[in-house]
Amino acid sequence: INLSSSKRASHQLAPVEMLCCKGCAVHLKLFDTNLPVRPYFSTSFWILDMSLILLFLALVVFHILSSVEADQVDWTTVDGFVNVYELAELVRVRTYLLAVTLFLVIIKLFEFLRVNRSLSTFILVIRGMLTKIVDFFIILAVCLVAFASLEYVAFGHTGDDGSTLTLSVLRGFTGALGDVDM
């Protein structure tokens, strides 16, 4: 399918041709350079881009909220209590958002490492391991829920801590990690 023959505005940079390749996946090819251009949504990295945009907007909102809250605090009070709990909560949420953003930016680095042939092999290995790990965690989650429900049904009513199924799952997970509280 040739898209360059259709009526378009003359301000476009390069004409584009659609090709049907392996498995009828649509790829774009620039006429001038003969370089294949992959569609943006063909890989899973576009999800990282969208989440980074949303995290950036959330960071801006929480920064504005914490600035407004900091302006409302009376810092000159020497004889009374300065209430900064809401400000501390906003700053804590902003810090967590920044940590998640930094993690996603580092994961986004894998997209740019695919360009190098030797590094792209390692990225393929990591992708293969992730699929195996996801399968393992599904089996682990089913087993933890099974043991947690067993514990909840057998001993849930005798505990003084107000045991729920969620607390039983969390205790089972921390116990599986080695934090067993006898």
Phi, psi and chi 1 to 4 in degrees:
 res  aa     phi    psi   chi1   chi2   chi3   chi4
   1 ILE       -  125.7  -58.7  170.5      -      -
   2 ASN  -102.5  117.8 -169.1  -10.3      -      -
   3 LEU   -91.5  -10.5  -64.4  178.0      -      -
   4 SER   -76.2  -19.5   63.9      -      -      -
   5 SER   -83.9  -12.7   62.0      -      -      -
   6 SER   -74.4  160.4   64.3      -      -      -
   7 LYS   -76.0  116.4  -65.3 -179.8 -178.7  178.7
   8 ARG  -135.3  168.2  -68.3 -175.5  -68.2 -174.6
   9 ALA   -69.7  150.9      -      -      -      -
  10 SER   -80.9    1.0   62.0      -      -      -
  11 HIS   -91.1    7.1   63.0  -82.5      -      -
  12 GLN   -75.0  151.9  -73.4 -172.5  -24.5      -
  13 LEU   -78.8  -48.0  -65.0  177.1      -      -
  14 ALA  -145.4  141.9      -      -      -      -
  15 PRO   -69.6  151.4   19.5  -26.8      -      -
  16 VAL  -125.1  140.4  174.2      -      -      -
  17 GLU  -119.5  134.0  177.4 -177.8  -23.5      -
  18 MET   -91.4  133.3  -69.4  177.4   64.9      -
  19 LEU  -120.1  147.2  -61.2  173.8      -      -
  20 CYS  -103.9  114.7 -172.9      -      -      -
  21 CYS  -113.0 -151.0  -64.6      -      -      -
  22 LYS   -51.9  128.0  -61.5  176.8 -174.9  175.4
  23 GLY    66.0   22.2      -      -      -      -
  24 CYS    57.6   31.7  -70.6      -      -      -
  25 ALA   -78.0  135.0      -      -      -      -
  26 VAL   -85.1  123.7  176.2      -      -      -
  27 HIS  -120.7  150.6  -68.7  -83.7      -      -
  28 LEU  -104.3  147.1  -59.4  176.0      -      -
  29 LYS  -135.8  129.5 -165.9  175.0 -148.8  179.4
  30 LEU   -78.2  134.2  -67.1  174.6      -      -
  31 PHE   -65.0  -45.5  -79.3  136.1      -      -
  32 ASP   -68.2  -42.8  -61.6  -17.6      -      -
  33 THR   -98.7  -17.0   60.0      -      -      -
  34 ASN    60.6   26.6 -154.5   17.9      -      -
  35 LEU   -95.9  134.1  -66.7  172.8      -      -
  36 PRO   -74.2  138.8   23.5  -30.1      -      -
  37 VAL  -119.3  117.8  178.7      -      -      -
  38 ARG   -78.1  144.0  -62.4 -176.0   68.0  175.6
  39 PRO   -63.6  151.0  -18.1   27.2      -      -
  40 TYR   -64.4  -37.1 -178.1   64.9      -      -
  41 PHE   -90.7   12.3  -62.3  108.5      -      -
  42 SER   -79.6  -20.5   67.2      -      -      -
  43 THR  -114.5  170.4   63.3      -      -      -
  44 SER   -86.6    1.8   58.1      -      -      -
  45 PHE   -73.8  -17.2  -73.5  107.2      -      -
  46 TRP   -67.7  -26.0   70.5  -88.4      -      -
  47 ILE   -66.5  -38.3  -62.4  171.0      -      -
  48 LEU   -63.2  -40.2  -75.8  175.2      -      -
  49 ASP   -61.7  -45.4  -68.2  -22.2      -      -
  50 MET   -66.1  -40.6  -65.1  -56.9  138.3      -
  51 SER   -68.5  -34.6   60.3      -      -      -
  52 LEU   -66.6  -36.7  -76.0  171.3      -      -
  53 ILE   -64.8  -45.0  -70.2  170.4      -      -
  54 LEU   -65.5  -39.2  -68.1  175.7      -      -
  55 LEU   -65.5  -37.5  -80.3  170.2      -      -
  56 PHE   -63.3  -43.4  174.8   73.7      -      -
  57 LEU   -64.0  -39.8  -67.3  174.5      -      -
  58 ALA   -65.2  -38.5      -      -      -      -
  59 LEU   -62.3  -41.1  -83.9  168.6      -      -
  60 VAL   -64.0  -43.8  168.3      -      -      -
  61 VAL   -63.2  -46.3  166.4      -      -      -
  62 PHE   -69.4  -30.1  -84.3   99.0      -      -
  63 HIS   -67.3  -42.3 -179.2   72.5      -      -
  64 ILE   -64.6  -43.7  -69.1  170.7      -      -
  65 LEU   -62.9  -41.1  -72.9  174.6      -      -
  66 SER   -70.1  -32.5   63.0      -      -      -
  67 SER   -67.6  -41.9  -63.4      -      -      -
  68 VAL   -65.1  -42.2  167.7      -      -      -
  69 GLU   -65.4  -37.9 -174.0   70.1   28.4      -
  70 ALA   -67.5  -33.4      -      -      -      -
  71 ASP   -70.8  -25.7  -71.7  -18.4      -      -
  72 GLN   -84.8  -12.9  -67.8  176.2   -5.1      -
  73 VAL   -79.0  133.8  172.2      -      -      -
  74 ASP   -87.6   98.7 -176.2   18.5      -      -
  75 TRP   -80.2   -8.9  -62.3  101.6      -      -
  76 THR   -91.5   -0.9   59.9      -      -      -
  77 THR   -70.0  116.8  -56.2      -      -      -
  78 VAL  -105.8  -22.9  -69.0      -      -      -
  79 ASP  -101.5   -9.0   56.5  -11.7      -      -
  80 GLY  -119.4 -175.8      -      -      -      -
  81 PHE   -91.2  129.6  176.3   71.4      -      -
  82 VAL   -92.8  113.7  178.5      -      -      -
  83 ASN   -84.7  108.5 -172.7    5.1      -      -
  84 VAL  -122.0   18.5  -68.2      -      -      -
  85 TYR   -65.2  -42.8  -70.5  122.5      -      -
  86 GLU   -66.5  -39.1  -67.1  175.0    6.4      -
  87 LEU   -64.5  -42.0  178.1   61.9      -      -
  88 ALA   -64.3  -36.9      -      -      -      -
  89 GLU   -66.6  -41.3 -176.1   70.0   19.9      -
  90 LEU   -64.8  -41.2  -72.2  172.0      -      -
  91 VAL   -67.2  -36.6  169.4      -      -      -
  92 ARG   -65.0  -44.3 -175.2 -179.5   62.7   83.9
  93 VAL   -64.3  -41.1  169.2      -      -      -
  94 ARG   -62.3  -39.1 -171.0 -179.6   66.1 -172.8
  95 THR   -65.5  -41.8  -55.8      -      -      -
  96 TYR   -64.6  -40.9  -72.9  159.4      -      -
  97 LEU   -62.6  -39.4  -75.0  173.9      -      -
  98 LEU   -66.2  -37.6 -171.0   60.1      -      -
  99 ALA   -66.2  -42.0      -      -      -      -
 100 VAL   -65.6  -39.5  169.6      -      -      -
 101 THR   -62.4  -43.7  -56.4      -      -      -
 102 LEU   -63.0  -41.4 -179.7   63.7      -      -
 103 PHE   -60.8  -45.4  174.6   74.0      -      -
 104 LEU   -67.7  -33.6  -69.7  179.1      -      -
 105 VAL   -66.1  -39.3  164.8      -      -      -
 106 ILE   -67.9  -38.3  -68.5  171.9      -      -
 107 ILE   -65.6  -35.8  -65.0  -61.8      -      -
 108 LYS   -63.1  -24.2  177.8   77.0  174.4  158.7
 109 LEU   -59.9  -28.5  179.0   67.6      -      -
 110 PHE   -60.4  -30.9  -74.9  131.4      -      -
 111 GLU   -63.1  -38.1  179.6 -178.4   12.8      -
 112 PHE   -82.4  -19.7  -57.8  111.0      -      -
 113 LEU   -77.5  -14.0  -68.9  177.9      -      -
 114 ARG   -69.1  -16.1  -71.8 -173.4  -47.1 -179.5
 115 VAL   -66.6  -40.3  175.2      -      -      -
 116 ASN   -76.1  132.1 -171.7  -15.3      -      -
 117 ARG   -63.5  -42.4 -177.2  177.0  -64.4  -95.9
 118 SER   -71.8  -34.0   62.5      -      -      -
 119 LEU   -77.1  -28.4  -67.9  176.1      -      -
 120 SER   -67.2  -27.7   66.0      -      -      -
 121 THR   -63.4  -43.1  -55.0      -      -      -
 122 PHE   -66.0  -35.9  -68.6  115.5      -      -
 123 ILE   -67.2  -36.9  -68.4  174.0      -      -
 124 LEU   -65.0  -37.5  -71.1  174.1      -      -
 125 VAL   -65.4  -43.2  168.6      -      -      -
 126 ILE   -62.6  -41.9  -70.0  171.3      -      -
 127 ARG   -63.0  -40.6 -177.3  178.2  -68.8  165.6
 128 GLY   -65.4  -39.6      -      -      -      -
 129 MET   -66.7  -37.2  -72.9 -172.3  -53.0      -
 130 LEU   -62.7  -37.5  -75.6  176.4      -      -
 131 THR   -66.2  -38.2   57.6      -      -      -
 132 LYS   -68.3  -38.7  -56.6  -88.3 -172.1 -139.8
 133 ILE   -67.1  -38.6  -71.1  173.3      -      -
 134 VAL   -62.5  -42.4  166.8      -      -      -
 135 ASP   -61.0  -42.0  -65.5  -19.9      -      -
 136 PHE   -62.9  -43.2  169.2   75.4      -      -
 137 PHE   -68.3  -29.0  -83.0  122.9      -      -
 138 ILE   -65.1  -45.9  -70.4  171.6      -      -
 139 ILE   -63.9  -42.1  -60.0  -64.2      -      -
 140 LEU   -61.6  -42.4  178.5   67.7      -      -
 141 ALA   -64.5  -41.1      -      -      -      -
 142 VAL   -63.4  -43.1  168.2      -      -      -
 143 CYS   -65.8  -41.7  -69.0      -      -      -
 144 LEU   -64.2  -41.5  -79.0  177.4      -      -
 145 VAL   -65.8  -36.6  168.3      -      -      -
 146 ALA   -63.7  -48.2      -      -      -      -
 147 PHE   -68.7  -35.9  -80.6  108.6      -      -
 148 ALA   -66.5  -40.2      -      -      -      -
 149 SER   -68.3  -35.7   58.3      -      -      -
 150 LEU   -60.5  -46.5  171.0   91.6      -      -
 151 GLU   -64.3  -41.1  177.7 -166.0    0.3      -
 152 TYR   -67.0  -42.6  177.8   69.2      -      -
 153 VAL   -69.5  -40.2  169.3      -      -      -
 154 ALA   -78.3  -41.7      -      -      -      -
 155 PHE  -125.2    4.5  -51.8  112.0      -      -
 156 GLY   -63.9  -36.5      -      -      -      -
 157 HIS   -79.9  -15.2   55.5   38.5      -      -
 158 THR   -90.7  -15.5   60.4      -      -      -
 159 GLY   -76.6  148.5      -      -      -      -
 160 ASP   -88.4   -7.6  -66.5  -25.3      -      -
 161 ASP   -89.4   10.7   57.6   -7.5      -      -
 162 GLY    64.6   53.4      -      -      -      -
 163 SER   -63.4  138.1 -177.4      -      -      -
 164 THR  -126.1  172.4   62.4      -      -      -
 165 LEU   -64.7  -36.1 -175.7   60.3      -      -
 166 THR   -64.6  -43.6  -53.4      -      -      -
 167 LEU   -65.5  -34.3  -73.1  174.9      -      -
 168 SER   -65.1  -40.3  -63.1      -      -      -
 169 VAL   -64.9  -43.1  169.0      -      -      -
 170 LEU   -65.1  -40.2  -70.3  176.4      -      -
 171 ARG   -64.8  -38.9  -93.1 -163.8  -53.7  -90.4
 172 GLY   -65.1  -38.9      -      -      -      -
 173 PHE   -67.8  -45.6 -178.8   70.6      -      -
 174 THR   -67.9  -32.6   57.1      -      -      -
 175 GLY   -66.6  -36.6      -      -      -      -
 176 ALA   -67.3  -27.6      -      -      -      -
 177 LEU   -80.9   -8.6  -67.4  177.9      -      -
 178 GLY   111.1   -1.5      -      -      -      -
 179 ASP   -94.3   74.4 -173.9   19.8      -      -
 180 VAL   -93.1  123.7 -178.8      -      -      -
 181 ASP  -105.4  106.5 -171.2   17.5      -      -
 182 MET   -83.1      -  -64.1  -70.8 -175.6      -
